[in-house]
Amino acid sequence: MSGNCIGVWRLRALSKKSLKSFIILITLILPLLLSSPTPFYAEQVDITYPIQVLFDESHNQTFTSQNFESFLEALRSELEFSVDINTGNLTLNALRNYDIVIIPVPSKNFTEAEVDALNVFLFNWSRSLLILGDSNPNVSYLNSITSLFGFKFIKNTVCRYNSFEVHITKDMFQNNSLTYNIESLTYVGCGLNVLEESSQEFYNYIIVWGDENTFLDLNENYEQDAGEPSGKSIIMVIGTELDSGGRIITIGSTKMFINDYWSSDNNSIFAINVMKWLAKFPQPYLEDAYISWIISCQWLKDPSETVRYGGFAINPKSNLVNMLSTYAAVRFLNSTNSLNRILNETALIEFVKNSQYLVNSSDERYGGFGGYPGDLDVKCGYTGMAIYILKVLNRLDVINLTAAVHFLSSHQKKDPSDIRNYGGFYEPSKVNATIEETYWAIYGLYLVDSLSNVNTTSCVQWIIQSQYLENSTHINYGAFLSRPRKSPDDIFIVHSYLAVSTLKILNGLNEIRNKTALISWVKKLYNSSVNLPEYFGGFFERPGGLVRASATYMAVNILSIFDENFNRTASIDYLSKCQNLDGGFGDGVTVKAIASTLGGYYGVMGDPSVSVEGIEQLKLRLRVIVSIPKKIYSGDKVRINVQVTDLQNVAVSNLSIKIYINGNLIRTVTTNRSGLCMVVWSAGTPGTYTLRVYVFGGKYYSDVVVEGTFKVTGFFNVNVQGLPGATFMGRELNITVIVKDNFSGKPVENADVSVIIANRTYLLQPIGEGRYQTKITIEDLKGKIDVEIVVKHEYYETWRKTYILVVYQLPLTMWIYLLIFAAIGGVILYIKRKKGKTLASA
């Protein structure tokens, strides 16, 4: 999948129950650093591919590309998109090379095959779709597509103040990246009806709605009559995120984007915003939208529901309320000086206060906090969170603080002979200490100046012994375990983050046994893969795991603590894409992390834009865009284009740039007056290559390093031997396939070679030098049959060819005739010989 032209490198893309479980776990064990991170300088990295857009005209559209000239030209010139016009059926082949498909209102229906192809485009390929409707009966043809995503078009015209030209004002749309810098819009079209807001596969956001003067004109008289729907029930724009990562924008108006209305109000800005979102460009961070969303998460539906009332839910429509989500919300509101916007602070305080366990003073849980009022699952984690919430609200007086401090202090392991646990903190009724409970205990005690109550020396030693340093070849070498001697295969970045954060509180960072190994492990979690464009700049939660906002936050802070350079801008861009259309944040880019207080909080707080010390602070930063072809084949002359500007997009000339591929210097070039330079490289043998562009900023600019990977694809040269044009049943075929690289002529090893006969697949075994062989006996087939040879390899285009093999059966009658002919021949030969002897004697 391709990516954007002004953002980070667009290098090629859980059930709700699983998501909820993960968020709860992460929030329990994930705190914030207690002070500003160490200032550092990070590099700017942007590598892009052009976005490919397909505009559909194959369904007798009333409005064609000529009506959209202004819109399509803006895509080409402003966003540098490539736009093609489609006049054939929307097949998989037609859609394959495109990132976004635009479908204006059609005049004929879509075939079942076309709908299936669009589903593959969105769900399997994670691409994007823009659907534009209109107020005419033909709009119902679009429902064969949209009904799969929980909504449909209503053919009737939307009117406002008795006019079909609806003037949309700021109180009629969601404040998000689609409506960024929008004051008003002009809308001419129909309405939309949401059938299902969300499911396991999609999540719908209502973007534009009506007000009290907006109505659906059922009788087409442009006047609001009794019984006609009106107000917020009138929906005009819907944004949809798919579980796969695909995106859809559905607008009930085709006319909004045609030439006649392009300059009306802010229609053109809205159109560009829509396309940027569909292209998965980095989005503007809208802090106020997120604060408003957080505020709406406070659960105030029913005061009698004491286990929820006053706390914060994981999202505005959820009934899942606990200390975890409440802590996350309060922490963010405090960091943005927004605590005064909490709707009911008294109810919040009561929620936290009533979560303290004070039933039985002889119970080891006494003084600790559960996840909500009445919860008996008391933890150091919940207790540390509760202390933080009440401290920032200046209401520690409402709880038994002495009991809370005693609870935390009493859960430190104090037996020196217990090597695996001595110094760590544990959860009530559990045997082993964990880094999660240890951090929250230390953090809670630190907040109330009570660290003198515990053995901090043994705690530091317990933590540093948790660093895995036994096997330097192990993928997790250098990372921290959740406790000493635990399996190194069960490591997440959160363990290292909590270990480093706790050591920072206890002034124990210098005790870490191997900082270099730790930093190296964290940096390996950075994503620069061509296969995950949406996640470029983010960090994996663990090797082989998922890229998450929470993991990015933790990695960023670890690297900041040790003053390590990393791709700051790319990480910011990744986090910006985690903000959803309702203002909330998810713990990832796709709806697999539906907007939630928890994921959103760490997504925003993970913003690694910190100040820079020393002379680097005085230097200006550069923006570097490196573009290469989306598909590269062996032997291609590859144009590597580099553009350098400052952050105001002003070209910077006369900068020296070195371009490396796989560590080899290709060429040193200098930017021209337009900030551009170009290098041509001849693509070699198939494989994965590393591109590194080093921009020397000189006296006034900071140096920039751009690095990423790309793939070179090859073609096979295949020679099939031992496959005749005809054979008899029962005869053994000895088939040999010789596979060579078409570019270099060298044998290709490790290919998957197969022969398919009548739906039976025979795998050929490698015998060396690019030769693959198998023996096949055809026992039960006769006549003309297809024999397909297929050759596959990770770095080659798949080769396949079908041959015709005629198989003859040798019948019994043929054997009889052959015997008769042989007997007759024998008799004739005997007679000739007899006659010859008679003549000789005469």
Secondary structure as UniProt FT lines:
FT   HELIX           16..29
FT   STRAND          47..48
FT   STRAND          52..56
FT   TURN            58..59
FT   HELIX           65..68
FT   HELIX           69..77
FT   STRAND          82..86
FT   HELIX           92..95
FT   TURN            96..97
FT   STRAND          100..103
FT   HELIX           112..119
FT   HELIX           120..124
FT   STRAND          128..132
FT   HELIX           137..142
FT   HELIX           143..146
FT   HELIX           147..149
FT   STRAND          151..160
FT   TURN            161..162
FT   STRAND          166..169
FT   HELIX           170..172
FT   HELIX           177..179
FT   TURN            180..181
FT   STRAND          184..187
FT   STRAND          190..194
FT   STRAND          202..209
FT   TURN            212..213
FT   STRAND          214..217
FT   TURN            226..227
FT   HELIX           231..233
FT   STRAND          235..242
FT   TURN            243..244
FT   STRAND          247..251
FT   HELIX           255..257
FT   HELIX           259..261
FT   TURN            262..263
FT   TURN            265..266
FT   HELIX           267..278
FT   TURN            279..280
FT   HELIX           287..295
FT   TURN            296..297
FT   TURN            303..304
FT   TURN            306..310
FT   STRAND          312..313
FT   TURN            316..317
FT   HELIX           323..335
FT   TURN            336..337
FT   HELIX           339..341
FT   HELIX           345..353
FT   TURN            354..355
FT   TURN            361..362
FT   TURN            364..367
FT   TURN            373..374
FT   HELIX           380..392
FT   TURN            393..394
FT   HELIX           396..398
FT   HELIX           401..409
FT   TURN            410..411
FT   TURN            416..417
FT   TURN            419..423
FT   STRAND          425..426
FT   TURN            428..429
FT   STRAND          433..434
FT   HELIX           435..447
FT   TURN            448..449
FT   HELIX           451..453
FT   HELIX           456..464
FT   TURN            465..466
FT   TURN            472..473
FT   TURN            475..478
FT   TURN            484..485
FT   TURN            488..489
FT   HELIX           493..505
FT   TURN            506..507
FT   HELIX           509..511
FT   HELIX           515..524
FT   TURN            530..531
FT   HELIX           533..535
FT   TURN            536..537
FT   STRAND          539..540
FT   TURN            543..544
FT   STRAND          547..548
FT   HELIX           549..561
FT   TURN            562..563
FT   HELIX           568..576
FT   TURN            577..578
FT   TURN            581..582
FT   HELIX           591..593
FT   HELIX           597..605
FT   HELIX           614..618
FT   STRAND          622..627
FT   STRAND          632..633
FT   TURN            634..635
FT   STRAND          637..646
FT   TURN            647..648
FT   STRAND          656..661
FT   TURN            662..663
FT   STRAND          664..670
FT   TURN            673..674
FT   STRAND          676..682
FT   STRAND          687..696
FT   TURN            698..700
FT   STRAND          704..714
FT   STRAND          716..721
FT   STRAND          726..728
FT   TURN            729..730
FT   STRAND          732..741
FT   TURN            742..744
FT   STRAND          752..757
FT   TURN            758..759
FT   STRAND          760..763
FT   STRAND          765..768
FT   TURN            769..770
FT   STRAND          771..777
FT   STRAND          783..793
FT   TURN            794..795
FT   STRAND          796..808
FT   HELIX           812..841
//
